């Protein structure tokens, strides 16, 4: 992408600060080339996920939701007096290092109220241990509130379990981030892409991967992020080949010997394009293994599809909407299916026991006591964890789709992911149209891949290296 001269005035909506924390390379390139970061996503993705309806970002302004007048009331009091319908569109201009930032936006912790077009403050589940993007958003709006002389200095309001909570924030952190952005843009400094969580859904990922491969960027390797890359660089290790050839007596501050050895093996696997075995073969216990995969809403509070496979019995439980009655129906059918099996052992693929945790949580929320007690008694295994502990993949990704494509599994719909599937499902609900077969095929592929993957590794031999690993993959809720 050809670089353009950076404008002296930058329209800077709030979510840009999220982008800065998630992927600095993408945001800087967007600002340099006059495009919006979310334009890298498909339109439906950013309309329905990044921005609720009515909050789409236009080139120079946000659509007005209602009039806003300055008031002496605190933000907490404003919430009590009807701010569930009218919220501030906050704006402030700051000149930093010769660049004018036109800061603007609605608080992103305001979300659509279910069932109508009103907006309510969204829930942040734990304000004491918020994730980075939550903290960035709250800092940003606290900063704007202060500039607009609304609310109290260094305070922002969010809804926590139906109660308004005041959260202390730091305006100086926002100033500091804006200074770093201005410094890079003003001096036209080079910024390198770094692998991050945003890569999975970013349409620049192939472009970034190519640049990282050219420079042998260490962050290409699995579980080597910004911090470890910097630690390795400080010890003189700048490239993947250097990491592959480190001596056994090398010490890196902040990285233990076992982890350093494991990273060297990952570098070797990447350079040589070979799968390496670093533990025992993946062996599930003898018994009735049930492979399981689910699809949920974006908030991970409702399940709309469950598929399971036991021997040659493959079952599909597909919801028709998000109503509680429909949730209970498909969950009860799934539990009844499991009860027909003698001592079922669940196998899923997520790295975080996602399917097990979400089903258990929803059963409890729906007060399906007997079903939740039965489900919680089952033994379960996460195949992604087992794969990660036993093998190193040259493509440096254990995500189901990326690992499957590397190994050669024939997916029915390439490019489909969980977010895309859920957005397509919700589009069917809005249009009252039939649920397409591709959404069933997508989930079916995930279930089928698991048994295919076990057979793939158990029928092949790989170069073996013993490393320290933890003992178990089982988790309890």
HELIX and SHEET records of a PDB file:
HELIX    1   1 UNK A   15  UNK A   22  1                                   8    
HELIX    2   2 UNK A   24  UNK A   33  1                                  10    
HELIX    3   3 UNK A   37  UNK A   40  5                                   4    
HELIX    4   4 UNK A   43  UNK A   45  1                                   3    
HELIX    5   5 UNK A   46  UNK A   50  3                                   5    
HELIX    6   6 UNK A   75  UNK A   80  1                                   6    
HELIX    7   7 UNK A  132  UNK A  147  1                                  16    
HELIX    8   8 UNK A  171  UNK A  186  1                                  16    
HELIX    9   9 UNK A  197  UNK A  201  5                                   5    
HELIX   10  10 UNK A  205  UNK A  215  1                                  11    
HELIX   11  11 UNK A  218  UNK A  220  5                                   3    
HELIX   12  12 UNK A  226  UNK A  234  1                                   9    
HELIX   13  13 UNK A  240  UNK A  244  1                                   5    
HELIX   14  14 UNK A  257  UNK A  272  1                                  16    
HELIX   15  15 UNK A  324  UNK A  339  1                                  16    
HELIX   16  16 UNK A  354  UNK A  365  1                                  12    
HELIX   17  17 UNK A  369  UNK A  376  1                                   8    
HELIX   18  18 UNK A  383  UNK A  390  1                                   8    
HELIX   19  19 UNK A  400  UNK A  407  1                                   8    
HELIX   20  20 UNK A  418  UNK A  431  1                                  14    
HELIX   21  21 UNK A  437  UNK A  458  1                                  22    
SHEET    1   A 3 UNK A   9  UNK A  13  0                                        
SHEET    2   A 3 UNK A  99  UNK A 105  1                                        
SHEET    3   A 3 UNK A  90  UNK A  96 -1                                        
SHEET    1   B 2 UNK A 110  UNK A 112  0                                        
SHEET    2   B 2 UNK A 119  UNK A 121 -1                                        
SHEET    1   C 2 UNK A 155  UNK A 160  0                                        
SHEET    2   C 2 UNK A 163  UNK A 168 -1                                        
SHEET    1   D 3 UNK A 391  UNK A 392  0                                        
SHEET    2   D 3 UNK A 276  UNK A 277 -1                                        
SHEET    3   D 3 UNK A 463  UNK A 464  1                                        
SHEET    1   E 5 UNK A 313  UNK A 318  0                                        
SHEET    2   E 5 UNK A 303  UNK A 310 -1                                        
SHEET    3   E 5 UNK A 288  UNK A 296 -1                                        
SHEET    4   E 5 UNK A 344  UNK A 348  1                                        
SHEET    5   E 5 UNK A 379  UNK A 382  1                                        
END                                                                             
